[in-house]
Amino acid sequence: MDLLAEYRRATLFFEAGDPTGAARLLEPIVEAEPDNSSVRQLLARAYFQSAQLNRAEEQLRELVDRDPSDHYAHHVLGRTLERLNRHTDALRHLRIAAAMHSRNDDYRTALRRVETRVGGGR
């Protein structure tokens, strides 16, 4: 299997609005190259977009564990946890992402939304 060709194909599926198809292509690539963060991130995003939230969480936690400074992984993990109605868990990751990348409006909006749900973040 040509992993790069499959990754490019998966990217096309994802960009065309078929995250489930993208995930099917990405799963064997992540298995073959578990340390490739770019592939794992796209797989997590494909899972998130296709509402496979537990699978997205698993991939995102792996990314955050490997690189705690990955603000985007923290943000998407927070959003995933928010969609799973685990707002208190989401708050931590959204705060980290917003602190690391404070000018990002999406990060701040997500943080405010979850803080409101949790009651001001208490």
C-alpha positions as CSV (number, residue, x, y, z in Angstrom):
1,M,0.0,0.0,0.0
2,D,1.3,3.4,-0.9
3,L,0.6,5.3,2.3
4,L,1.2,8.7,0.9
5,A,-1.2,8.1,-1.9
6,E,-3.8,6.8,0.5
7,Y,-3.4,9.8,2.8
8,R,-3.9,12.1,-0.2
9,R,-7.0,10.2,-1.2
10,A,-8.3,10.3,2.4
11,T,-7.7,14.1,2.4
12,L,-9.8,14.4,-0.8
13,F,-12.6,12.4,0.8
14,F,-12.5,14.6,3.9
15,E,-12.5,17.8,1.9
16,A,-15.3,16.5,-0.3
17,G,-17.5,16.0,2.8
18,D,-17.1,12.3,3.3
19,P,-15.4,12.0,6.7
20,T,-16.5,8.4,7.1
21,G,-14.8,7.4,3.8
22,A,-11.7,9.4,4.9
23,A,-11.6,7.6,8.2
24,R,-11.8,4.2,6.5
25,L,-8.7,5.1,4.5
26,L,-6.9,6.6,7.4
27,E,-7.3,3.8,9.9
28,P,-4.8,1.5,8.3
29,I,-2.4,4.3,7.8
30,V,-2.4,5.2,11.5
31,E,-2.0,1.5,12.3
32,A,1.1,1.4,9.9
33,E,2.5,4.7,11.1
34,P,1.2,5.3,14.7
35,D,3.7,8.2,15.3
36,N,2.5,10.2,12.3
37,S,0.6,13.1,14.0
38,S,-0.7,14.6,10.8
39,V,-2.5,11.4,9.8
40,R,-3.8,10.9,13.4
41,Q,-5.1,14.5,13.4
42,L,-6.9,14.0,10.2
43,L,-8.4,10.7,11.4
44,A,-9.6,12.5,14.6
45,R,-11.2,15.2,12.6
46,A,-12.9,12.7,10.3
47,Y,-14.2,10.9,13.4
48,F,-15.4,14.2,14.8
49,Q,-17.1,15.2,11.6
50,S,-18.8,11.8,11.3
51,A,-20.0,11.9,15.0
52,Q,-17.8,9.0,15.9
53,L,-16.9,11.0,19.0
54,N,-15.5,8.3,21.2
55,R,-13.1,7.4,18.5
56,A,-12.2,11.0,18.0
57,E,-11.5,11.4,21.7
58,E,-9.2,8.4,21.6
59,Q,-7.1,9.9,18.8
60,L,-7.1,13.4,20.2
61,R,-6.0,12.2,23.7
62,E,-3.1,10.4,22.0
63,L,-2.1,13.6,20.2
64,V,-2.3,15.6,23.4
65,D,-0.4,13.0,25.4
66,R,2.4,13.1,22.8
67,D,2.5,16.9,22.4
68,P,0.8,18.8,25.2
69,S,1.6,22.1,23.4
70,D,-0.7,21.1,20.5
71,H,-3.3,23.8,20.9
72,Y,-5.4,22.5,18.0
73,A,-5.6,19.0,19.5
74,H,-6.7,20.5,22.8
75,H,-9.4,22.6,21.1
76,V,-10.8,19.7,19.1
77,L,-10.6,17.4,22.1
78,G,-12.6,20.0,24.1
79,R,-15.1,20.3,21.3
80,T,-15.4,16.5,21.2
81,L,-16.0,16.3,24.9
82,E,-18.5,19.2,24.6
83,R,-20.5,17.2,22.0
84,L,-20.4,14.2,24.4
85,N,-22.0,16.4,27.0
86,R,-18.9,16.2,29.2
87,H,-18.6,19.9,29.7
88,T,-16.5,19.9,32.8
89,D,-13.9,17.7,31.0
90,A,-14.1,19.9,27.9
91,L,-13.5,23.1,29.8
92,R,-9.9,22.1,30.7
93,H,-8.9,21.5,27.1
94,L,-10.7,24.5,25.8
95,R,-9.0,26.7,28.4
96,I,-5.6,25.3,27.4
97,A,-6.2,25.9,23.7
98,A,-7.5,29.4,24.3
99,A,-4.5,30.3,26.6
100,M,-2.0,29.0,24.0
101,H,-3.7,30.7,21.0
102,S,-5.6,33.6,22.6
103,R,-6.3,35.5,19.4
104,N,-8.3,32.6,17.9
105,D,-12.0,33.6,17.9
106,D,-13.2,30.0,17.5
107,Y,-11.2,29.0,20.6
108,R,-12.6,31.9,22.6
109,T,-16.2,31.3,21.5
110,A,-16.0,27.6,22.3
111,L,-14.5,28.3,25.7
112,R,-17.2,30.9,26.5
113,R,-20.0,28.5,25.4
114,V,-18.8,25.7,27.7
115,E,-18.0,28.0,30.6
116,T,-21.7,29.1,30.4
117,R,-22.8,25.5,30.4
118,V,-20.7,24.7,33.4
119,G,-21.8,27.8,35.2
120,G,-18.9,30.1,34.7
121,G,-16.3,27.4,34.8
122,R,-16.5,26.6,38.4
